[in-house]
Amino acid sequence: MQFSKIYDFIYSQRHGFHLVDASPCPLVSSISALLTTTGGVMFFHGYSGGEFFMLSGMFMVTLRMYVWWRDIVREGTLEGCHTSVVQIRLRWGMLLFIASEVMFFFAFFWAFFRASLSPTIQIGAVFPPKGIDVLSPWDVPLVNTLILLLSGATVTWAHHAIVGGARDHAILGLILTVILAVTFTGLQAFEYYEANFRISDGIYGSTFFMATGFHGFHVFIGTCFLSVCLARLNNYHFRQEHHFGFEAGAWYWHFVDVVWLFLFVSIYWWGGL
């Protein structure tokens, strides 16, 4: 009995910080990421077994993400580990992650403007290069712009509904956001299918598909993020004073919206003049 009291005293949370339990997820994450990249390099260079290692690593990464984030949801929702101090740290972590994503897209914009502002002789000193039939910004890109702007409004509506305690409105706002996100992805896939150039068609094709394609991948990630938030909201995981999981998804989605506006203006409109 005395030992039990000492154990409870040592391991009970008497502070605002979060000391996480031992978890194999960081180690498994490192191994799976190494396996994915190594297998990818082997696959690209034609070595046998590369595809197997790459797909195995991707499966491990996906499984690890599910398990690790499941544990985080449990810690924050059921165990009360996400105190006000921890939530501040989580917010800073999300902001720094978004800042790293800004630098990620900055590299793509740098490559596009470097090629377009001073086109080399190898592409005929003109940009877009001759033979490239650029996509009109006033067709699918404009529709997708309106869709993303509308989705930003619906996710903000859902956020304000959560803060105001209007759970039904929050669920409706998130459902509309997810529907709009899936519509955006479908239209972008249709645009890629109809384009008469590919990623292998010189500097224009590579910069166009890298920038817009990685943005499309971020839209997919954001769709999964908000879909999980919708499931959690439906299961009463979010409260008026404690819903950072949704806030992080909303921040990420607004970041995706802003990046698309820059893509539309620079690559679709200005780059097609």
Residue pairs with C-beta under 8 A, 6 or more apart in sequence:
13 19
13 80
13 81
16 83
16 84
16 85
16 86
17 83
17 85
17 86
18 75
18 81
18 82
18 83
18 86
18 89
20 75
20 81
23 68
23 71
25 64
25 67
25 68
25 71
28 60
28 64
29 61
29 64
29 68
31 60
32 57
32 60
32 61
32 64
33 57
33 61
34 57
35 53
35 54
35 56
35 57
35 60
36 53
36 54
36 57
36 58
36 60
36 61
37 57
38 53
38 57
39 49
39 50
39 51
39 52
39 53
39 54
39 55
39 56
39 57
40 50
40 54
41 50
42 49
42 50
42 53
42 54
43 50
43 51
43 53
43 54
44 50
69 228
73 232
73 237
73 245
75 81
75 82
76 82
76 242
76 244
76 245
77 232
77 237
82 90
82 242
82 244
87 242
87 244
90 244
90 248
91 244
91 247
94 248
94 251
94 252
95 251
98 251
98 252
98 255
101 218
101 255
102 255
104 214
105 211
105 214
105 215
105 259
105 262
108 207
108 210
108 211
108 214
109 211
109 262
109 266
111 207
111 210
112 207
112 208
112 211
112 266
112 267
112 271
113 266
115 123
115 127
115 203
115 204
115 207
116 127
116 128
116 271
119 125
119 126
119 127
119 129
123 129
123 202
123 203
123 204
124 130
127 204
127 271
128 134
128 204
128 271
128 272
129 202
129 203
129 204
132 197
132 201
132 202
132 204
132 205
133 196
133 197
134 204
134 271
134 272
135 141
135 191
135 195
135 268
135 272
136 272
137 264
137 268
137 269
137 272
140 187
140 188
140 190
140 191
141 191
141 264
141 268
142 264
143 187
144 184
144 187
144 188
144 260
145 260
145 261
145 264
147 180
147 183
147 184
147 187
148 180
148 184
148 256
148 257
148 260
149 257
150 180
151 176
151 177
151 180
151 181
151 184
151 253
151 257
152 253
152 254
152 257
154 173
154 174
154 176
154 177
154 180
155 173
155 174
155 177
155 226
155 249
155 250
155 253
155 254
156 250
157 169
157 173
158 169
158 170
158 171
158 172
158 173
158 174
158 177
158 246
158 250
159 170
159 173
159 246
159 247
159 250
161 167
161 168
161 169
161 170
161 173
162 170
162 233
162 238
162 240
162 243
162 246
163 240
163 243
164 240
165 240
167 233
170 233
170 238
171 230
171 233
171 234
174 226
174 229
174 230
174 233
175 230
177 226
177 253
178 223
178 226
178 227
178 230
181 219
181 222
181 223
181 226
182 223
184 219
185 216
185 219
185 220
185 223
188 212
188 216
188 219
192 209
192 213
197 204
197 205
197 208
198 205
198 209
199 205
199 206
199 208
199 209
199 210
199 213
200 206
207 267
208 267
208 271
211 263
211 267
212 263
212 267
215 256
215 259
215 260
215 263
218 256
218 259
219 256
221 252
222 249
222 252
222 253
222 256
225 248
225 249
225 252
225 253
226 249
226 253
228 249
229 238
229 245
229 246
229 249
232 238
232 245
232 246
233 246
237 245
238 245
238 246
